[in-house]
Amino acid sequence: QVRLVESGGGLVQPGGSLRLSCAASGSIMRLSAMGWFRQAPGKEREFVASIAWSGGNTVYADSAKGRFTISRDNAKNTVYLQMNSLKPEDTAVYYCRAWDTRQSSYWGQGAQVTVSS
């Protein structure tokens, strides 16, 4: 089992920045990748970005490319999502997700990000 705890959400004005953090605990030796998804009101949950735990290869949704950066700190078992140039349409609950080598996946509890003036 892997436990994920997110932090760093909040209210920000359009054009502003936020950094989300996701700390993993438990069976972290089996982690293969971590990522971020988001779900806006009335919409389906969608992929934002992911990063391989070994090697650090990254994948981004088109909506995140050029504005968001995913990174990891293996020593802290933490993944980050740096979000710049935020837009109102980025408003959503952001969820951390982890995958392990047994093909299981885990979700965090979610962090609210609101972009509004």
Secondary structure per residue as TSV (DSSP state, phi and psi in degrees):
chain	resnum	aa	ss	phi	psi
A	1	Q	-	360.0	143.9
A	2	V	E	-123.9	131.8
A	3	R	E	-106.7	135.4
A	4	L	E	-122.5	131.1
A	5	V	E	-126.4	118.3
A	6	E	E	-95.4	155.6
A	7	S	E	-155.5	163.3
A	8	G	-	105.7	-1.4
A	9	G	-	-71.0	174.7
A	10	G	E	159.1	-166.3
A	11	L	E	-103.2	132.3
A	12	V	E	-142.2	149.7
A	13	Q	-	-78.3	154.7
A	14	P	T	-53.8	136.9
A	15	G	T	90.2	-10.4
A	16	G	-	-82.7	-174.6
A	17	S	-	-131.6	152.2
A	18	L	E	-145.5	152.1
A	19	R	E	-124.0	123.5
A	20	L	E	-95.3	145.0
A	21	S	E	-123.1	149.2
A	22	C	E	-139.4	112.7
A	23	A	E	-98.2	129.8
A	24	A	E	-104.0	143.8
A	25	S	E	-144.0	166.6
A	26	G	E	99.4	-131.5
A	27	S	S	-82.6	59.3
A	28	I	G	-74.9	-16.8
A	29	M	G	-65.1	-19.8
A	30	R	G	-98.6	6.7
A	31	L	E	-64.1	137.9
A	32	S	E	-114.8	-29.7
A	33	A	E	-161.8	159.8
A	34	M	E	-137.4	156.5
A	35	G	E	-160.7	-179.0
A	36	W	E	-127.8	138.9
A	37	F	E	-125.0	166.0
A	38	R	E	-144.9	154.4
A	39	Q	E	-138.5	115.5
A	40	A	-	-89.0	157.0
A	41	P	T	-54.6	129.1
A	42	G	T	76.6	5.0
A	43	K	S	-120.9	163.3
A	44	E	-	-77.2	155.1
A	45	R	-	-66.4	136.5
A	46	E	E	-130.0	152.1
A	47	F	E	-71.0	141.6
A	48	V	E	-115.0	-55.2
A	49	A	E	-164.3	157.3
A	50	S	E	-146.6	160.8
A	51	I	E	-143.5	135.0
A	52	A	E	-72.1	138.2
A	53	W	T	-69.6	-33.0
A	54	S	T	-111.4	122.0
A	55	G	T	100.5	-35.2
A	56	G	-	78.7	16.9
A	57	N	-	-61.7	138.6
A	58	T	E	-118.3	151.7
A	59	V	E	-134.9	138.1
A	60	Y	E	-128.4	145.5
A	61	A	-	-70.9	154.9
A	62	D	T	-57.3	-34.9
A	63	S	T	-67.7	-19.2
A	64	A	T	-100.7	-19.5
A	65	K	T	-60.6	131.2
A	66	G	T	86.0	-15.0
A	67	R	T	-118.9	-33.4
A	68	F	E	-109.3	146.8
A	69	T	E	-133.0	125.1
A	70	I	E	-99.3	139.2
A	71	S	E	-147.6	169.0
A	72	R	E	-140.1	154.9
A	73	D	E	-125.7	98.3
A	74	N	G	-62.0	-33.5
A	75	A	G	-64.8	-31.3
A	76	K	G	-100.4	-0.2
A	77	N	T	53.6	43.1
A	78	T	E	-131.1	140.4
A	79	V	E	-116.7	146.6
A	80	Y	E	-122.9	153.6
A	81	L	E	-130.4	105.5
A	82	Q	E	-87.0	120.7
A	83	M	E	-115.9	118.2
A	84	N	-	-116.1	164.4
A	85	S	S	49.3	47.8
A	86	L	-	-66.3	145.7
A	87	K	-	-120.5	157.7
A	88	P	G	-55.7	-32.6
A	89	E	G	-72.1	-6.5
A	90	D	G	-82.2	-6.6
A	91	T	-	-61.2	124.4
A	92	A	E	-177.1	170.3
A	93	V	E	-89.1	125.4
A	94	Y	E	-100.3	127.9
A	95	Y	E	-114.3	135.0
A	96	C	E	-85.9	143.0
A	97	R	E	-135.9	143.4
A	98	A	E	-128.0	144.2
A	99	W	E	-118.8	145.5
A	100	D	E	-119.0	175.9
A	101	T	T	-72.0	-8.1
A	102	R	T	-95.9	12.6
A	103	Q	S	70.1	15.8
A	104	S	-	-89.6	155.3
A	105	S	E	-133.2	156.8
A	106	Y	E	-136.6	150.7
A	107	W	E	-121.5	147.5
A	108	G	-	-84.1	-179.2
A	109	Q	-	-84.3	-14.3
A	110	G	-	100.2	148.0
A	111	A	E	-133.9	128.0
A	112	Q	E	-78.3	129.6
A	113	V	E	-120.9	122.0
A	114	T	E	-122.0	124.4
A	115	V	E	-111.9	108.9
A	116	S	-	-158.0	147.9
A	117	S	-	-94.0	360.0
